[in-house]
Amino acid sequence: MPTTEALRSYRENTVRLIRETNFRSIATYFAVLVAMFISVAVLGHLLLRT
């Protein structure tokens, strides 16, 4: 049936989209975490130096 075929392709496209956006959000979260850690380390170093 064409309806099940369309449903299957739609589900595959949705799963692929979710996977891509999930990976991108994880990478963005990791980059933000690293940037926050670097900024906190730099601020702590500057505060400890003075």
C-alpha positions in Angstrom: 0.0 0.0 0.0 1.2 3.5 -0.8 0.2 4.8 2.6 2.4 2.5 4.6 5.3 3.3 2.2 4.8 7.0 2.7 4.5 6.4 6.5 7.7 4.4 6.5 9.7 7.0 4.5 8.3 9.8 6.7 9.3 7.9 9.8 12.8 7.3 8.5 13.2 11.0 7.6 12.0 12.0 11.0 14.4 9.6 12.7 17.3 10.9 10.6 16.3 14.5 11.4 16.1 13.8 15.1 19.5 12.1 15.0 21.1 15.0 13.2 19.6 17.7 15.5 20.4 15.6 18.6 24.0 15.3 17.6 24.2 19.0 16.8 22.6 20.0 20.1 25.0 17.7 22.0 28.0 19.2 20.2 26.7 22.7 20.9 26.2 21.8 24.6 29.7 20.4 24.8 31.2 23.5 23.1 29.3 25.8 25.5 30.5 23.7 28.5 34.1 23.9 27.3 33.8 27.7 26.8 32.3 28.2 30.3 35.1 26.1 31.8 37.8 28.1 30.0 36.2 31.4 31.0 35.9 30.3 34.6 39.5 29.1 34.7 40.7 32.4 33.2 38.7 34.4 35.7 39.9 32.3 38.6 43.5 32.6 37.4 43.2 36.4 37.1 41.5 36.6 40.6 44.2 34.4 42.2 47.0 36.4 40.5 45.9 39.8 41.9 
